[in-house]
């Protein structure tokens, strides 16, 4: 940890900005939106299944839009891109709070997923990985801590506002808080990040399509993408229906909620460990093993009658999730280079966002078909096992920058 102290001493302002962006991305993450779901269903008089389909459609739409705008981080000033994203996220949150027609619900959810989960995270990981080279792992791991801090803080605040007022007020207050951050952003110096911008300016549509085609049909993509997809699918699906599973197993929801704090703490520390390991051993080596813990954790979660099985799963899931953001982004930089980090990373982000849409949708369908909890966990385990084996192919990959 001494290495982190000396690193932060000289780079605090830069990495704290990356941290803040991942922290604010919480407003578009599933764990926070899910707090509104029971009341949204009542307000719009729709079923759980209908809302799951709406959420999936909005998330897929956000991922497609993400692919068309992700490259802006490569050639637009960081402050401009960040301000536009914050404004979009804020107005989406306010729109969700005042929406009376289902069409506005669609627009609000697309905005939350695009600007929150998609673009704020994308800006943070892209600019940090591009700016830092020698200490990229540490910088990305500190930036990633914003996720776990958001998971620890925002649900308490939002549920408190819902309890004292209602879900609409909670959503509107969230949007206003984001707009207030723009005052702080105006006085934040981000010129150092702008020095890494591409001198070529905005790429043509044909150039972008060529880059995307090169990435998607490249062997490296076939190794890296399934891991990102599987992790997003698994985490979102399980956390989206976690209390359904808890009820199915007859566990205490209150005790499970306490265990979730252990998950957040584990994720926090392994974000830091992951950064040190990436700097020491390289992202390529860590990539081969980082997805294994969460896969092992699915087994006690599925087969143990005691709630200890949930605790084991949450600890092992925290290990993998904590390292995931640092490992994935560092690996992209290691094997693709950083020249077109925004464009390349937006492809991976699109598929990751799609996975978070399909997770709740497909698992929800299995639940509606009365497939048992144990069987669902085994299906996920089998898929994750194949992905883990596929990750071992990364050892034969060499760096080749996309020009």
Protein Blocks (a to p, Z undefined) as FASTA:
>chain_A
ZZmmmmmmmmmmmmmmmmmmmmmmmmmgfklmmmmmmmmmmmnopafklmmmmmmmmmmm
mmmmmmmmmmmmmmpcfklmmmmmmmmmmmmmmmmmmpmbfklmmmmmmmmmmmmmmmmm
mmmmmmmmmmpmklmmmmmmmmmmmmmmmmmmmmmmmmmmmmmmmmklmmmmmmmmmmmm
mmmmmmpcfklmmmmpcfklpadfklmmmmmmmmmmpmklmmmmmmmmmmmmmmmmmmmm
mmmmmmmnopafklmmmmmmmmmmmmmmmmmmmmmmmmmnopklmmmmmmmmmmmmmmmm
mmpmbfklmmmmmmmmmmmmmmmmmmmmmmmmmmnojmlmmmmmmmmmmmmmmmmmmmmm
mmmmmmmnopafklmmmmmmmmmmmmmmmmmmmmmpccdddZZ
